[in-house]
Amino acid sequence: MKKSLFILFILLVLAACNNDEANQNEDDLSGAVVQGTATMAPTPTLAPGVTAAIPDTAETTPEEIIPTVTPTPSITPTATPEPVERFPLGQMYFFHENYEAAAREFQAALASGILDGLATQEALLKMGQSFYHLGQYEAAADAFSEFLARFSASDPTDPAPTTGNAGRPKPSDAYYWLALSHQALDDCPAAIGAFESYLALNADMAAYTQPSISACQLAKGDRAAAYAALEAAAQGDAPNLVRLQIHQRLADMYLEDENYEAAIAEYQAILSFALTEGTRGQTYYRIGTTALAAGNVAAAHENFLIAVNEFPRTYESYLALVALVESGVEVDLFQRGLVDYYAEAYDPAVTAFNSYIEANPVHREDVHLYLAWSYEAVGNTTVALAEMDAYIGAVEPPPTSAEEGSAADFNAVATGILEKGKLQARAGMLPEAVASYQLYLERFPAGADAPYAAWWSAAYTERLGDIPGAIALYQAMAANYPGHQDADEALFQAGLLYRNQGSTAEAVALWQQTVEAYPDQAYGAAALLWLLKSLPAEEAEPYRQQAVELHGVSYFVLRAMQEAEGIPPFTPAESLNLDIDINAEQELTEEWLRSWLQLEPETNLRELPPALSADPNLIRGEKLWRLGFREQARAELEITRQRHEGDVLLSYHMALYLRELGLYRSSIAAAETVMRGANVNGLGAPRFLARLAYPIYYADLVTAEAEKYGYDPLLQFALIRQESLYESFAISTAVAQGLSQVIPDTGAYIATQLGWPDYENDDLYRPYVGVAFGAFYLDQQLDAFDDFVPAALSAYNAGPGNAARWYSEAPDDIDRYYEVVNFAETRSYIERIYAGHVIYKHLYGE
């Protein structure tokens, strides 16, 4: 922990140098065609085989292309680096996306004149990219032009992807970056020329490059050339989302030019490959609006009706419905109500469904279900429940078993009773909900949803404060449905309620029963944990031995094991071992793989086999990654990874390749595929494989922050893995961003607290910012909760207010604290980071 950052970095670089190492669903069509704004992804380490700096007679980069850069907060060596250190420092800063510092170090490295040819190429390219990201487009263009003048002829084409060279800059990349720089400078003729030079060497990238050429042609005013470029893009191979965007852009241009027939042809092209309901419904609506613009009302209504009748969940189908109604076109009343319901237009849905019932005395029963949900949505619970009763009573007479009526009737009544209980629960009518679930159990004890009804009967009874009643119902659930996935939890929970009442003997008896009946399930381990915490040492001894012999990495298994061994949760390692002989560990892992897969001893596990190296998606994905198009690169590479998920050997190759490329989330997923196939986990797998699944990327940043704040760095590694799987460009549905998944408001607050200069929200995607901001916030929560890690993690996930409430109830015991946390997501968050910490300690602690 006392090593300087620079020494840690050099160790990581040297370790790396020793190593030889799905079809995407369509999205909403409103997305823009991929244009020329790129964000460069980090490169994991110095590429194997390229030394830090090698004396050579390479020319010095002209000083005039190097503007002054202003450093931002970063971790820097304490002394002025020697010339030989500048290139690896530049790589480190580039990896961290600290482009200001990277440009400065590459400038110094190039000026020193001691880099060999390959290092000079990389320094020039990355320096240019750094300037590009800093908005210094002229300097970027000069750097790329200098590179092309010196090196383009040396390697005009890209070799096939290989592990060991994944993501290493290629000469042809400079053409694309030069094009982006010219484009940013509004020099479209120069940009087009550079894009075309790139395409001449990378014909497989038409779908990604031609749209940028098209945008430039439009900027020049050459609409015909813009069309031609998009048409060429449409002929290129790419995932469905990219194809959708290209055809949509063409359709938009044709609409602008009032060429409606051509626009409809583009929409028909989308329908030829689109699969999802959302895309197809949206496209039929757009065909309808285009036909309407062309004056073909009949064709417009025909396509609107297809959207309404076949794709009722799509919002554009609601727009189609509005257009039909406004035009006086007759629409099936039930379908009209259905489209309104899914569009959350609940009042019109109520009107349409009631009109349907009035017009059809003999009608489909599920209209009452949709009516009930619609009335619930507008706040009329009384009528909603009446509609549920109407649905239940729609079958006369209501059957009491499957044998007394048709299967459909049986299912309708059972569904109605269950849905009524759910509606009552959502309305806060818990006693009534319990009564509905009990009615379901009485009439349909073997129904598919009987365990669900039994569980929630117990849970709501507990919430109502009837603890004896809840205990009885939990026990009944476990007794009547012992094979259900929740039976072990029901039995355990009954014991927990006894314990909370002070009835330890009864609790122990139920936990003993849980351990005996479910020794290999999660709550069997939870019961074992609480037996250890509740029994005197002598009586607990047999359970202690049982706990020590548990296997697995689930939360309760690990908690029971640590309790049995007397290890407090989240205990830091005595020291860290980051100076790992990766090559030796990889050799051992690959020997294990060859033995397990019965491969020939000479089988090379470090080079991509032709099944991967020749894969078009992988080839395009790597090119996109080098050009900074991360989302598009991931889409292409995930197609390859998912295509081979059933093949453990190819998944191992993918884990190595994706790690070196820098697509860490996918690398971790591939490594986990291998471990699942081998039936091993992070504690039992060969260490190199386990470390692929539980990596320590950005270790220099994390360890420096942990040392500054004084917390366990393994905790932050586990947190980053949980938050983002080390994907620096990750963004959640809640708009949490970057490695540490910081939301924008929190990011602005942290920037103020740290005095971070020139902060912008997108800085959260830069690793050195994401790690620093996550570290600050984690430390702040640890301070607020007296270093009680579960509460700090809860605050990180669910906010300090919720964590404070739970902490006030259980301030010093992780297991009691876990029980009072009433957010399922936060419980899961604690579970996963706890398990991750145990595994990280096993892999990197001493």
Secondary structure, 3 states (H helix, E strand, C coil): CCCCHHHHHHHHHHHHHCCCCCCCCCCCCCCCCCCCCCCCCCCCCCCCCCCCCCCCCCCCCCHHHCCCCCCCCCCCCCCCCCHHHHHHHHHHHHHHCCHHHHHHHHHHHHHHCCCCHHHHHHHHHHHHHHHHHCCCHHHHHHHHHHHHHHHHHHCCCCCCCCCCCCCCCCHHHHHHHHHHHHHHCCCHHHHHHHHHHHHHHCHHHHHHHHHHHHHHHHHHCCHHHHHHHHHHHHCCCCCHHHHHHHHHHHHHHHHHCCCHHHHHHHHHHHHCCCCCHHHHHHHHHHHHHHHHHCCCHHHHHHHHHHHHHHCCCCHHHHHHHHHHHHCCCCCCHHHHHHHHHHCCCHHHHHHHHHHHHHHCCCCCCHHHHHHHHHHHHCCCHHHHHHHHHHHHCCCCCCCCCHHHCCHHHHHHHHHHHHHHHHHHHHCCCHHHHHHHHHHHHHHCCCCCCHHHHHHHHHHHHHHCCCHHHHHHHHHHHHHHCCCCCCHHHHHHHHHHHHHHCCCHHHHHHHHHHHHHHCCCCHHHHHHHHHHHHHCCHHHHHHHHHHHHCCCCCCHHHHHHHHHHHCCCCCCCCCCECCCCCHHHHHHHHHHHHHHHHCCCCCCCCCCCCHHHHCCHHHHHHHHHHHCCCHHHHHHHHHHHHHHCCCCHHHHHHHHHHHHHHCCHHHHHHHHHHHHHHHCCCCCCCCHHHHHHHCCCCCHHHHHHHHHHHCCCHHHHHHHHHHHHCCCCCCECCCCCECCCCECHHHHHHHHHHHCCCCCCHHHHHCHHHHHHHHHHHHHHHHHHCCCCHHHHHHHHHHCHHHHHHHHHHCCCCHHHHHHHCCCHHHHHHHHHHHHHHHHHHHHHEC
